[in-house]
């Protein structure tokens, strides 16, 4: 049994399958196992020691974990199935960031939340030069977006020395997708929320580093497809904010590498893999998927649930063979 990725869905599926008596090998692209648990969730919310204990437990069940293994490059899913694996579980998450696509977004000091959190949490950028992955955090940081990842990014920036951290969101507080307790924690720590604000361009200095962003004030109109009131530009409301670091936290989609290298795997327009909601089985025989690669960015507990359901389905499939 091959498990691609080592996040919460994959670790859960691997552990259950091992307990059922199957030989399981996990293929992890990064140099540390744990997926989003290690690269995305900050230490102050989930200590890395806890994650490592869980990884060690999965290993103790007999699961082999191979690190630095990018499936789709070193081997494809089809090659795994051809070279001795009876089934494959895809749990590679949703690691492809979304951007604003506005002028100046390529200036230095503008990060995707994925890069910002990975550098901070996994690559230990806060210990530079002891660890050789730097991160640049200025005095005024703007985090664009209002989900849980935006809250994590804002609170990390504060801990990395920023004097002022703004969460910039184009809707109002009532529409924020972040969990209430995450917002409350950010407020208690002094994060400044700028609601009904939408960035439209960035400005850089002579060194190519971001120094400011132009924004429009917004007002809420009729509900859109999401059911939330659509933000519309307030005429003549453009203004400029001085910022020297920006983190874009607008959400993520699955990396297209697996889908583009796996023949017969069906995906949606958002890049997520089509899989049965109950079993996790894809339209491709012998392949299951679960977690963010199927649902898009969601919670750890929902990914774990998907891993458990998929493991039960895979076990029944393998026994039927």
N, C-alpha and C positions, 0 to 999 in steps of 0.2 A: 504494500500500500504506500503510495507516494502522497505526501501532503506538501503543498506549495505555499510557503509563507509560514511565519511562526507567531502570528498575532493571536488574539483571544479565540477566534473561531478555530484556527488550526490547532492550537494547543489542546483545546477541549476535544476536538475530533480525534486527534492523535492519541490522547490519553484513553478515551473510551474504546477506541479500536484496539489499543494494546491490551487493555483489560479483557477484551473479548477474545484475545488470543492471536491477533493478527500481527505480522511483522510490519512495522511502520518506519519510514524514513521521512524526515522533514527537510525540505530544501529552503534555506533562508538566504535572501539576497544580501543582507547586511552582515556585518561582522559580529553582531550580538543578536541573540534570539529574543523574541518578545514582541516584535512588531510595534504597533502604535503604543503599546504599554511602555516601551522604553524610549521611542523617539518622539512621541507626541504628547504624552502626559507628563507634566512637570514633577520634579522630585517632591515638592511640597504638597502635591495632591496624591501621588502614588510613589512611595519610596522604591528605588530601583532594587533594593535588597529583597523586597516582597516579590517582585516580578522574577528575580533570579531564583528565589526559592521555588516558585511555581515551575519554572523551566527545569530546575534540577529534579523536581518531583516527576515531571513527564519523562525525563531521561531515565529515572530510576525504574520506570515501568518497562524499560527495554527499548524505548524509542530512540533511534539514532537521529541526531540533529547535525546536518551538514550546513556550515556557514559559508558566506561568500559565493553562493550558488544562484545565479540569475537564470531561472527557467525561462525559456524563450531565446536565450543566448547560448548557454552551454549545452542545453538539451531542450527540445520542445516537449509539449505534453504528449504529442503523438509518438515521439521517440521513447518517452518513458513507458507508454503502454506497449510499445513494440519490444522494448528491451527488458521485459520481465515483470513489470508491475501490472497487477490485476485491476487496479482502480486508482484514480487520482482525485484528491480533494483540493480545490482551489480556494485559498483563503488569503489572497494577496492584498486585500483591503482596497482603499481608494486613496492613492497617493499622488494623483496628478492635480496640481493646484489650478484654480481658476483665477483670472486676472480681470482688471477693469478695462484694459485695452484703450487707455487714454494716452495723450501725448506725454512724454517724459517718464513713462513707467520703467524705463531701463536705466535710470540714473542710479549711481551707487547709493547704498543705504536704503534701497527699497527691496524688501524681501517678501517672498511668499511665506505664509505662516508655517508651511511644511519645512522650508529651509531654516527659518528662524528657530523653530522649536527643535528640529533635528540637531542643528549646531549647538543649541543650548543644552538639550537634555541628553543626547547620545554622544556628541562629540566633545562635550565638556568645554565649550568655548569660554565659559566664565572663568576657567583656570588657565587661559592663554597667558604666557607661552609654555606653561608646563604641558598642556595639550595643544597640538598645533593647528587647531581649527579656530580661527578668530571670528569674532562677531562684532559689528560696529553698532553701538547704542549711544545715541546722542543725548542731549539734554531734553529735547522735545520730541516725543514719539507719538505717531498717529497709527492706530490700529483700525483698519477699514473692515467693517463687518460687526456682527453682534451675536454670534453663536458661541458655543462653549469654547471653541478653539480660539476665538478672538479674546475671550476672557483670560484664557491661559497665556496667550501671547502678551497681553497687557500687563498681567501680573508678573510674568517673567521679566519684561522690560523694566519694571519698577525695581525688581531685585538686582538687575544688572546695572543700576545706577542712574536711570533716567530721572530727571527732576519733575517733568510733567508727562503724563501718559494720557492721551485722548483716545476714546473709543468713538469712532465716527460712523454713524449709521443713518441711512437715508429715510428710515421710517421713525416712528415714535417708540417710546419704551414699551408700550402695550404690545407691539408686534415683534419684539425681540425674540429670536429663537432659542437663546441661551436659557438654561435652567435658572429658576429664580434664585436658588442659593448661590449659584456662580456669580450672578449679577450683584447680589448682596455682598459677597466677599470682595468683589472688585471695588464696590462703592466704599466699603469699610477701609480699604487700603488706600483710598484717595484717587482712584482712577476717575478721570473727568469724562463724562458722557456728553457728546455733541450729537443730539438727535436731529432728524430732519435736515441732514447735511450730506451732500453728495460730491465727492471729488471729481473734477473734470479735467485737470491737467496738473503736471508737476514741473517745478523749475529747479535748475541745478546751478551750482557755482562753477568757477573756472576749472575746478578739478573733476567735474562731472559727478558731483555728489549732490543729492537732493537738499534743497534749502527751504522750499516752500511748496504749498499746493493751493491751487484755486478751487473753490467749492461753490456750489449753488445751494441756497436754502430751498427746502422742499416743503410741500404741503400735501396732505393725503386726499386722494380723490376716491373714485369708485373702486370696489374690490376687483382684484385681478384673478387669474386662474388659481392662485394659491389660497384664495379666500381672504387675503389681507388687502387692506386699502392700498391702492396703487400710489406711489409717490410721484408727484408732478412738480416741475420746476416753478418756483415763485418768481415771477418776472422782475428783472432788475435787482436780483438778490445776490449776485456774485460777490464773493469776498475771498481774501487770501489768508491762509494760516502759515505761520513760520514753523517748519518742522525739519529735523535733520535725520530722522529715521522713520520709515514707514513699513508697516507689516500688513500685507494684503491677506485677509482672512475671510474670503468670500465662499469658501466651500471647496470640495474636491470631487474628482471623478476617478474611476479606476484607471491605472496605467494601461495603455492599449497593447502593451507588449504580448501578454498572454493571448488575448483575443486575435491579434494579427498573425500569430504564429501557430494557432491551433485550428486546423481544418474542421469545419462543421460546428464550431461553437457559436451559438446565437447570442447576440448582444442587442441592447436597446439603443435608442438614439442618444442616451446619456452615457453610453459606454459601459453600462453595467451588464453583467452576464445574466441571461435568462435562465432561471432555475425554479423548480417546483417549490412553492412556499413551505410545504410540509417536509418533504424529503431532501430538498437541496439538489435533486438530480437534474442535470442539464439535458439538453436534447442530444448531446453526444454520448454514446454508449461508454460506460466505464468512467465517466467524469461527473463529479459533484462540485458544488460551489456553495459558499456561505459567508455571511458577514458583509462587510462594506462593498465587496466586489459585486454583490447581488443587490443590496439595498441602497447603495450610496452611503455616504458618511452617516453613521448612526452610533448607538451606544455599545459599550463593551459587553454588557449583559445580553443584548439582543444577538450579538455575534456569537457569544458562547452558546446561547440557545440553538442557533443555527448549526453550530458545530456538533452539538449533541444529537440533534435530529438527523443530520447527515450521517453521523457514525452509525446510528441504528439502521438506516437505509442501506448503507454500504455493507454492513455486516450481513443483512438479509440477502443482498445481491451476491456476495462472495460465497455464502453458504449454499445458495441456489445453484451455483456453478459446480 
